[in-house]
Amino acid sequence: MIRSGLFNSIGAVLRMAISIVSIPLLIRIIGVEGYGIWTLVSTVVAIATLAEAGLSVSTTVFLSKDLAGNNRNEIFKTVTISFTLVILLGVIISIFLYLVSHHLITIFTDLSGDQLNNAISASKLGGFVVAARLIQRICVGIVQAYQAYGLLNIASTIQAFLTNFGMLIVATYSTSVLRLMQWHLASSIIILGLYALLIIYLLPTSKFTPTWCKKRFLDMIQYGGLTWLSSIGSALFSRFDKLFLSLFIGTEVLGIYAAFTDISSQINSFSAVAIQPILPEFSKQIESSYANISLKEIQCKALNTLYIHSLITATLGGLIITLAPFALKIVLPEVDLVTILIPFQIVSAIYTVYSLNAVGYYMMLAFKKAKTCTALVLSSGIFSLFLIVTGAKFYGLLGAILGNIGYIATLSIIDLGMKYISIPRFKWIKKLVPFSLWFSSVLFINAYLAFQSELYQDSYQRILIFVIQNIVMAILLFMFFQNRKNLELKKIEQAS
């Protein structure tokens, strides 16, 4: 699990670096308003991509169990059903998006002339991008089930590099959102071919026989449907917010909000992928044919994962908040830093806290408690979306940012996940103490710097805080692994 998490972390760092470099360059090339228009169009496509109905997670969970039992026929059933369903969904969603794009774009924006026509055409073309991405997600689900995280991260990093830097090249010659979407389609097809090669490499394709099973089909639909609703809840918070905000704030302010959340979302993305391997791992462990693993061992893995995840989340959130002035000068050079620093740090703090829910989320999915998990995520997403839209209506950008706090309610998923494996609340909360103390101190110091005019733009203080945070992270991780090593040595001595 640690090795797989390390692969994910390295890949996430590389992809985050690509985003950090490419997003500000793209904004510089096409302007804040142009980025706002691109945000609107790409959000429509991203929402349509949610039509995969949780099939990628369903594929990972079911295929992990099939691999644990080493049953080739069951493997073929899962793969056949997954690809059949996703291809049908891709065709339906592509046609639907092509037909309704004009109405969607005209409802959520007041563009006119060439900008409107380009946005509508880009949205229509996005339907084909959706189809390619849906099939790609099933491929990702299969690779995760095989726990081939090294190969997966190589492919994902190539995709990020190809997509983002390709966009910069295209934007240099044309700032049209249609041209940007055309490149997204081209890069999606190229990457889909790469994933196809990975699937051929992993699956026993020489003897592959498409196999259908009605019961497996219904089970995957039911499980996928629940995880899909969970994805909708998350999208209400991270995608639909931008769509509805376009009704109350202009495209320029929308571009600023999108830049804030795009950067802050890296906290959740990075910290989640670092511990994502617990999904296939726990899915295998609850399969009786896999191994005789005690509840105590599962509890130990869950608590250790929570501890490491909280440290990673705190570190990343603290670094982004500390280095905010440098990042904002690069991403939004035309906007007054004084007016946007505090709002950006607030949204980064919110994203840092809510990102802790990842451990509980993956545990609930692995133990097939998707119904409860979905209810919590969906209700939190609706509540957060309400706060964001209401805040934007009355208080503009700051109100929208503060509305994000509603999604912190998803932290209750941790409690439910731990309760399912009989871990008392005080025991897992203890694992979050280093995170709480560390992150609170980082917030306090940064708030002090932000309100002290003489230190406001002083690079030395921020660089010093940056270095200290990394040292603390290294010390805590070293202590953690040293403690684990000592426990293992004691077990060996007792056994001997």
C-alpha positions in Angstrom: 0.0 0.0 0.0 2.8 2.4 0.8 4.6 1.6 -2.4 1.4 2.2 -4.4 0.7 5.3 -2.5 4.2 6.5 -3.2 3.7 6.0 -7.0 0.4 7.9 -6.7 2.1 10.7 -4.8 5.0 11.1 -7.2 2.5 11.2 -10.1 0.3 13.7 -8.3 3.3 16.0 -7.6 4.2 15.9 -11.3 0.7 16.6 -12.4 0.2 19.3 -9.9 3.4 21.0 -11.0 2.1 20.8 -14.6 -1.1 22.5 -13.5 0.7 25.1 -11.5 2.8 26.0 -14.5 0.1 25.8 -17.2 -2.9 27.5 -15.5 -1.2 30.9 -15.0 0.3 30.8 -18.5 -3.1 30.0 -20.0 -4.7 32.8 -18.1 -2.0 35.2 -19.3 -2.5 34.1 -22.9 -6.3 34.1 -23.1 -7.0 36.6 -20.2 -9.1 36.3 -17.1 -12.4 36.7 -19.0 -11.3 34.1 -21.6 -10.4 31.7 -18.8 -13.9 32.3 -17.3 -15.5 31.3 -20.6 -13.3 28.3 -20.9 -14.2 27.4 -17.3 -17.9 27.5 -18.2 -17.5 25.3 -21.3 -15.1 22.8 -19.6 -17.5 22.6 -16.6 -20.3 21.6 -18.9 -18.1 18.8 -20.3 -16.9 17.8 -16.8 -20.5 17.5 -15.5 -21.4 15.4 -18.5 -18.5 13.1 -17.8 -20.2 12.2 -14.5 -22.6 10.1 -16.6 -20.2 7.2 -16.1 -22.5 6.3 -13.3 -19.8 5.2 -10.9 -18.8 2.4 -13.2 -15.0 3.0 -12.8 -15.2 2.5 -9.0 -17.6 -0.4 -9.4 -15.1 -1.9 -11.9 -12.2 -1.5 -9.4 -14.2 -3.1 -6.5 -15.7 -6.0 -8.4 -12.5 -6.8 -10.4 -10.4 -6.7 -7.2 -12.6 -9.4 -5.7 -12.4 -11.4 -8.9 -8.6 -11.2 -8.9 -8.5 -12.2 -5.2 -10.4 -15.4 -6.1 -8.2 -15.8 -9.2 -11.4 -16.6 -11.2 -10.7 -15.9 -14.9 -14.4 -16.3 -15.9 -15.5 -13.8 -13.3 -12.8 -11.4 -14.5 -14.1 -11.6 -18.0 -17.7 -11.0 -16.8 -16.7 -7.7 -15.0 -14.6 -6.4 -17.9 -17.3 -7.2 -20.5 -20.1 -5.6 -18.5 -18.0 -2.5 -17.7 -17.0 -1.8 -21.3 -20.5 -2.5 -22.7 -22.2 -0.1 -20.3 -19.6 2.7 -20.7 -19.7 2.6 -24.5 -23.5 2.8 -24.4 -23.4 5.7 -21.9 -20.8 7.5 -24.0 -22.9 7.4 -27.2 -26.0 8.6 -25.3 -24.3 11.4 -23.5 -22.5 12.6 -26.6 -25.7 12.9 -28.5 -27.5 14.6 -25.6 -24.7 17.2 -25.1 -24.7 17.9 -28.8 -28.4 18.6 -28.8 -28.6 20.7 -25.6 -25.3 22.7 -25.8 -26.9 25.8 -27.3 -29.5 26.0 -24.5 -27.0 25.4 -21.7 -24.6 28.0 -22.9 -27.2 30.7 -23.5 -28.8 30.0 -20.1 -25.7 30.4 -18.0 -24.0 33.2 -19.8 -24.7 36.5 -21.6 -22.1 36.1 -24.3 -22.8 37.2 -27.9 -21.3 37.1 -31.4 -18.3 34.9 -32.0 -17.7 34.2 -28.3 -21.2 32.7 -28.0 -20.9 30.6 -31.2 -17.4 29.3 -30.3 -18.6 28.4 -26.8 -21.6 26.5 -28.2 -19.5 24.7 -30.8 -16.9 23.8 -28.2 -19.6 22.4 -25.9 -21.0 20.2 -28.7 -17.5 18.9 -29.5 -17.1 18.2 -25.9 -19.6 15.4 -26.2 -17.0 13.3 -28.1 -14.4 14.3 -25.4 -16.9 12.9 -22.8 -17.2 9.6 -24.7 -13.4 9.2 -24.8 -13.0 10.1 -21.1 -15.7 7.6 -20.0 -14.0 4.7 -21.7 -10.7 5.9 -20.2 -12.1 5.8 -16.7 -13.1 2.2 -17.0 -9.5 1.5 -18.1 -8.3 3.3 -15.0 -10.6 1.2 -12.9 -9.1 -2.0 -14.3 -5.5 -0.8 -13.8 -6.3 0.1 -10.2 -7.8 -3.3 -9.5 -4.5 -4.8 -10.7 -2.8 -2.2 -8.4 -0.4 -1.3 -11.3 -0.1 2.2 -9.9 3.4 2.8 -11.4 2.0 2.3 -15.0 -1.2 4.2 -14.1 0.7 7.3 -13.0 3.0 7.3 -16.0 0.0 7.3 -18.2 -1.8 10.0 -16.1 1.3 12.2 -16.1 1.7 11.9 -19.9 -2.0 12.9 -20.2 -1.6 15.9 -18.0 1.5 17.1 -19.9 0.0 16.5 -23.3 -3.3 18.1 -22.5 -2.1 21.2 -20.6 1.0 22.2 -22.6 -0.8 21.3 -25.8 -3.5 23.8 -24.8 -0.8 26.5 -24.3 0.5 25.9 -27.8 -3.0 26.0 -29.3 -3.9 29.2 -27.3 -0.7 30.9 -28.6 -2.1 30.7 -32.1 -5.8 31.1 -31.3 -7.6 32.1 -28.0 -10.9 30.5 -29.2 -12.4 28.0 -26.8 -13.4 25.9 -29.8 -9.7 25.4 -30.7 -8.9 24.4 -27.1 -11.7 21.8 -27.0 -10.4 20.4 -30.4 -7.1 19.8 -28.7 -8.8 18.2 -25.7 -10.5 15.8 -28.1 -7.2 14.9 -29.9 -5.3 14.4 -26.7 -8.1 12.3 -25.2 -8.0 9.9 -28.2 -4.2 9.6 -28.0 -4.3 8.8 -24.3 -7.2 6.3 -24.8 -4.9 4.4 -27.1 -2.2 4.4 -24.4 -4.7 3.0 -21.9 -5.8 0.3 -24.4 -2.2 -0.9 -24.5 -2.1 -1.0 -20.7 -5.3 -3.2 -20.6 -3.9 -5.5 -23.2 -0.8 -5.9 -21.1 -2.6 -6.5 -17.8 -5.5 -8.7 -18.9 -5.1 -12.3 -20.1 -6.2 -11.1 -23.5 -4.9 -14.2 -25.4 -7.8 -16.2 -23.9 -10.2 -13.4 -23.3 -13.8 -14.3 -24.0 -16.6 -11.7 -23.6 -18.9 -13.1 -20.9 -22.3 -11.8 -19.8 -24.0 -12.4 -16.5 -27.3 -10.8 -15.6 -26.7 -11.0 -11.8 -23.3 -9.3 -12.1 -24.8 -6.7 -14.4 -27.5 -5.8 -11.9 -25.0 -5.8 -9.0 -22.6 -3.5 -10.8 -25.5 -1.2 -11.8 -26.7 -1.0 -8.3 -23.3 -0.4 -6.7 -22.3 2.0 -9.6 -25.5 3.9 -9.2 -24.9 4.6 -5.6 -21.3 5.8 -6.2 -22.5 7.8 -9.1 -24.9 9.7 -6.7 -21.9 10.3 -4.5 -20.0 11.7 -7.4 -23.0 14.0 -8.1 -22.8 15.2 -4.6 -19.1 16.0 -5.0 -19.8 17.7 -8.3 -22.4 19.9 -6.8 -19.6 21.3 -4.7 -16.8 21.3 -7.2 -18.4 21.7 -10.7 -22.0 22.9 -10.5 -20.9 25.8 -8.3 -19.2 27.4 -11.3 -22.2 26.8 -13.5 -24.6 28.5 -11.2 -22.2 31.3 -10.2 -22.2 32.4 -13.8 -25.7 33.6 -13.2 -24.7 36.0 -10.4 -21.1 37.0 -11.2 -19.5 38.1 -14.4 -17.1 35.9 -16.4 -14.1 37.8 -15.0 -15.0 37.2 -11.4 -15.9 33.6 -12.3 -12.4 33.3 -13.7 -10.9 34.4 -10.4 -13.1 32.0 -8.4 -12.2 29.2 -10.8 -8.5 30.0 -10.5 -8.8 29.8 -6.7 -10.7 26.5 -6.6 -8.5 25.0 -9.4 -5.4 25.6 -7.3 -7.0 24.6 -3.9 -8.5 21.4 -5.4 -5.0 20.1 -5.9 -4.9 19.6 -2.1 -7.7 17.2 -2.3 -6.6 15.5 -5.5 -3.0 15.0 -4.2 -3.8 13.8 -0.7 -6.6 11.4 -2.0 -4.5 9.7 -4.6 -1.8 9.1 -2.0 -4.1 6.8 -0.1 -6.4 5.5 -2.9 -4.8 2.0 -2.9 -6.8 1.2 0.3 -9.9 0.9 -2.0 -8.7 -2.2 -3.9 -6.7 -3.5 -0.9 -9.7 -3.4 1.5 -11.9 -4.8 -1.3 -9.7 -7.8 -1.5 -9.4 -8.2 2.3 -13.1 -8.6 2.8 -13.2 -11.4 0.2 -13.1 -14.6 2.2 -11.0 -16.4 -0.4 -8.2 -13.8 -0.3 -6.6 -14.3 3.1 -7.3 -14.8 6.7 -6.6 -11.3 7.9 -7.8 -10.3 11.3 -10.0 -7.3 12.1 -7.1 -5.9 14.2 -4.8 -5.8 11.1 -7.5 -3.9 9.1 -8.0 -1.5 12.0 -4.2 -0.9 12.1 -4.1 -0.2 8.4 -7.0 2.2 8.6 -5.5 4.2 11.4 -2.1 4.4 9.9 -3.6 5.5 6.6 -5.5 8.2 8.4 -2.4 9.5 10.1 -0.3 9.6 7.0 -3.1 11.2 5.0 -3.7 13.9 7.6 0.0 14.8 7.5 0.1 15.0 3.7 -3.1 17.1 3.7 -1.8 19.5 6.3 1.5 19.9 4.6 0.1 20.6 1.2 -2.6 22.9 2.5 -0.1 24.8 4.6 2.4 25.2 1.7 -0.3 26.5 -0.6 -1.5 29.0 2.0 2.0 30.1 2.9 3.1 30.6 -0.7 -0.2 32.2 -1.7 1.3 35.6 -2.5 3.8 34.1 -4.9 1.2 31.9 -6.6 -1.4 34.6 -7.0 1.2 37.0 -8.5 1.8 34.3 -11.2 -1.7 33.1 -11.7 -3.6 36.5 -11.5 -1.0 39.2 -12.2 -3.6 41.7 -13.3 -5.6 41.5 -10.1 -4.7 43.5 -6.9 -3.1 41.0 -4.5 -4.4 42.8 -1.4 -8.0 42.1 -2.4 -7.6 38.4 -3.2 -5.0 37.1 -0.8 -7.3 36.5 2.2 -10.2 35.0 0.1 -7.7 32.6 -1.5 -6.2 31.5 1.8 -9.8 31.0 3.2 -10.8 28.7 0.3 -7.5 26.8 0.6 -8.1 26.2 4.3 -11.6 24.9 3.6 -10.3 22.5 1.0 -7.6 21.3 3.3 -10.0 20.4 6.1 -12.7 18.7 4.0 -10.0 16.7 2.2 -9.6 14.6 5.3 -12.8 12.7 4.3 -10.9 10.6 1.7 -9.9 7.8 4.1 -13.5 7.3 5.3 -14.8 7.6 1.7 -12.6 4.8 0.3 -13.3 2.6 3.3 -17.0 2.9 2.9 -16.8 2.1 -0.8 -14.5 -0.9 -0.2 -16.9 -2.3 2.4 -19.9 -1.8 0.1 -21.5 0.9 2.3 -22.0 3.1 -0.7 -25.6 4.0 0.2 -24.7 5.7 3.5 -21.7 7.3 1.9 -23.7 8.6 -1.0 -26.4 10.1 1.3 -23.8 12.1 3.2 -21.8 13.3 0.2 -25.0 14.3 -1.7 -26.6 16.2 1.1 -23.3 18.0 1.9 -22.9 18.9 -1.8 -26.4 20.3 -2.0 -25.9 22.2 1.3 -22.6 23.7 0.1 -24.0 24.6 -3.3 -26.9 26.5 -1.6 -24.4 28.4 0.6 -22.1 29.2 -2.4 -24.9 30.5 -4.6 -26.6 32.4 -1.8 -23.3 33.9 -0.7 -22.4 35.0 -4.3 -25.8 36.6 -4.7 -25.4 38.8 -1.7 -21.7 39.2 -1.1 -20.1 38.4 -4.5 -16.7 36.5 -4.6 -16.1 36.4 -0.8 -19.6 35.1 -0.2 -19.1 32.3 -2.8 -15.8 31.3 -1.2 -17.3 31.2 2.3 -20.1 29.0 1.0 -17.6 26.2 0.4 -17.5 25.6 4.1 -20.7 23.5 3.8 -18.8 20.6 2.3 -16.8 20.1 5.6 -19.9 18.1 6.7 -18.5 15.2 4.7 -16.0 14.6 7.5 -18.7 12.5 9.2 -17.8 9.8 6.7 -14.6 9.1 8.6 -16.6 8.4 11.8 -18.9 6.0 9.9 -16.0 4.2 8.2 -14.1 3.7 11.5 -17.3 2.6 13.3 -17.8 -0.1 10.7 -14.5 -1.7 11.7 -15.1 -1.1 15.4 -12.6 1.7 16.0 -13.7 4.0 18.8 -14.1 7.7 18.0 -11.5 8.9 20.4 -8.9 6.6 18.9 -9.1 7.9 15.3 -9.5 11.5 16.5 -6.2 11.1 18.3 -4.6 10.5 14.9 -5.7 13.9 13.8 -4.2 15.8 16.7 -0.8 16.5 14.9 -2.8 17.7 11.9 -5.0 20.0 14.0 -2.1 21.6 16.0 0.2 21.9 13.0 -2.4 23.4 10.6 -3.8 25.7 13.2 -0.4 27.2 13.8 0.2 27.6 10.1 -3.2 29.5 9.7 -2.4 31.7 12.7 1.1 32.7 11.4 -0.2 33.4 7.9 -3.1 35.5 9.2 -0.6 37.5 11.2 1.6 38.1 8.1 -1.4 39.0 6.0 -2.5 41.8 8.4 0.9 43.2 9.0 1.6 45.6 6.2 5.4 45.7 6.8 5.6 41.9 6.6 2.8 41.5 4.0 5.1 40.8 1.0 8.2 39.8 2.9 9.5 36.7 1.1 11.9 35.7 3.9 9.3 35.0 6.5 7.2 32.9 4.1 10.2 30.9 2.8 11.2 30.2 6.4 7.7 28.9 7.2 7.8 26.8 4.0 11.1 25.2 5.1 9.9 24.6 8.7 6.7 22.9 7.4 8.7 20.5 5.3 11.1 19.7 8.2 8.1 19.0 10.6 6.5 16.8 8.0 9.8 14.8 7.6 10.2 14.4 11.3 6.6 13.2 11.9 6.8 10.7 9.1 10.2 9.4 10.3 8.8 9.0 13.8 5.8 7.1 12.4 7.9 4.7 10.3 10.4 4.2 13.2 7.5 3.3 15.5 6.2 0.8 13.0 9.6 -0.7 12.7 10.0 -1.1 16.4 6.6 -2.8 16.7 7.6 -5.3 14.0 10.8 -6.1 15.8 8.9 -6.7 19.0 6.6 -9.1 17.2 9.6 -11.0 15.8 11.2 -11.2 19.3 7.9 -12.5 20.8 7.5 -15.0 18.1 11.0 -16.3 18.5 
